[in-house]
Structure formats: structure tokens, C-alpha cells
Amino acid sequence: MAKNKNTDSSAKLAAQAANLTALIDYQEGAVVSRMLIDKKSGTVTLFAFDADQGLSEHTAPFDALVYVFDGEADVVISGKAVRLKAGMVTVMPAGEPHAVKAVTRFKMMLIMIRS
């Protein structure tokens, strides 16, 4: 998975308006991520998936909210497929196996709550 060049994102975004779509770019044949917030209590990460790219099934010890803000993706949670389009959201519960697959190029924000 590729990472965007921008680092120290939370400091650069503090007290400013930002367009989510412009904060992360697509990369051909890849999944790109950009961490916006990384705290003990949780994280906020942006992802840009090229078409047909994805994250294989895995589990996480914390609840995670997925918000799709561009494109379309299939999220499978404990064997149940959920089709998400721009403007839609779902929760991936802690300890439940989940996977993500791009139907089209898509961008999402992942908010993980650790406490």
C-alpha cells in the first residue's frame, strides 16, 4: 500500500477548511493511504483505491467507521457484502473479519475508535 507524500496532516489541517477529495490522490494499480489523525483514542485515515484493488480479509481489535466520499466499493463484514457509494457509511465491528474491494476507483475515510 502506498502512502501519500504529505505528513503531519493534523497540524496542517487544524482550524482550516479542507476538501476530502483533494487530500488524497489515486495511484494506478494501488491503494494509497494518508493518516490525518493518530491518537491513543483513535485514528482517522484516508484511502484511495484504484479500480479492482482492495484489502484482503482481516480483523481489527477496534470498531471502525467507513465513509465513502468518492466512487463505489464492496465491503464484506463477517461474510455479509455491503455495497457503498459516495456519501454512504458502515461500521466494521471490532473482532469481525472484513475486507474491502473497489468496484470503481473510490476514496474512503476510516475512523477507528480505540476506546
HELIX and SHEET records of a PDB file:
HELIX    1   1 SER A    9  LEU A   13  1                                   5    
HELIX    2   2 LEU A   20  LEU A   23  5                                   4    
SHEET    1   A 6 ALA A   2  LYS A   3  0                                        
SHEET    2   A 6 VAL A  31  LYS A  39  1                                        
SHEET    3   A 6 GLY A  42  PHE A  49 -1                                        
SHEET    4   A 6 PHE A 106  ILE A 113 -1                                        
SHEET    5   A 6 ASP A  63  ASP A  70 -1                                        
SHEET    6   A 6 VAL A  89  MET A  92 -1                                        
SHEET    1   B 4 GLY A  54  HIS A  58  0                                        
SHEET    2   B 4 HIS A  98  ALA A 102 -1                                        
SHEET    3   B 4 GLU A  72  ILE A  77 -1                                        
SHEET    4   B 4 LYS A  80  LYS A  85 -1                                        
END                                                                             
